[in-house]
Amino acid sequence: MRKFEQLIKERRSTRNFTDELLRQEDVEILLKAALMSPTSKNTTEWSFIVVENKQTLEQLAGCKAHGAAMIGKAPLAIVVCADPFLNDVWIEDAAIASIYIQLQAEDLGLGSCWVQIRNRETKNGSSSEEYVREVLNIPMHMQVLSIIPIGYKAKSRDPFDENKLQWEKIHIDKW
Ligand SMILES: Cc1cc2nc3c(=O)[nH]c(=O)nc-3n(C[C@H](O)[C@H](O)[C@H](O)COP(=O)(O)O)c2cc1C
């Protein structure tokens, strides 16, 4: 099987990380992947915040009632933001950057998980985005799409089973 094909098959969301810190050269490779992700009209309206401070990671874990706790256990997280005033398709661009980071992480032997921030709420019913903005001092005009916690996998997960792919979702020529 080709390398990229294998990578896609093996990437599964990682929610359990070891305590091992990332190598700084790997952090740089992850950020380069984000900065090489394509944007509509080449607007590059995204920005990324790299968080390694343990206390800040623990604070970020409180951004949602469910599905964000693993941020507090990760050695690093990348917060994906974008400027909606620069591009009306900032969501698509920030989403592509998020998945580029995840695929690059997998290629480095690291695990990651997408934590949805946009349109989500904290346990008190306030905006997750506002919560993250406050913790990280993000300017008002910037939107926060996702947080990607990254680290060494504490548990391995099964790759995709090709026999279970939903081929019925594929339509040929017409729906
Ligand atoms: C847009 C998007 C938002 C997601 N949000 C969360 C989240 O907030 N918390 C979480 O634990 N996983 C989140 N995930 C991970 C999905 O639950 C996961 O990708 C899906 O269950 C498939 O599993 P796999 O990634 O292991 O193949 C998100 C994934 C995507 C693509």
The ligand as an ORCA input file, in Angstrom:
! r2SCAN-3c Opt
* xyz 0 1
  C     -15.607     18.799     12.424
  C     -15.245     17.799     13.500
  C     -15.499     18.096     14.821
  C     -15.127     17.204     15.828
  N     -15.295     17.566     17.134
  C     -14.869     16.730     18.119
  C     -14.910     17.152     19.476
  O     -15.298     18.270     19.803
  N     -14.454     16.277     20.412
  C     -13.992     15.020     20.094
  O     -13.614     14.288     20.996
  N     -13.901     14.608     18.791
  C     -14.318     15.445     17.816
  N     -14.181     15.065     16.495
  C     -13.641     13.746     16.157
  C     -14.733     12.816     15.604
  O     -15.553     12.392     16.666
  C     -14.043     11.636     14.912
  O     -13.257     12.113     13.851
  C     -15.061     10.621     14.363
  O     -15.747     10.001     15.434
  C     -14.386      9.553     13.525
  O     -13.401      8.881     14.278
  P     -11.875      8.817     13.807
  O     -11.366     10.229     13.742
  O     -11.183      8.023     14.878
  O     -11.832      8.149     12.473
  C     -14.534     15.956     15.487
  C     -14.272     15.664     14.148
  C     -14.601     16.575     13.166
  C     -14.259     16.252     11.723
*
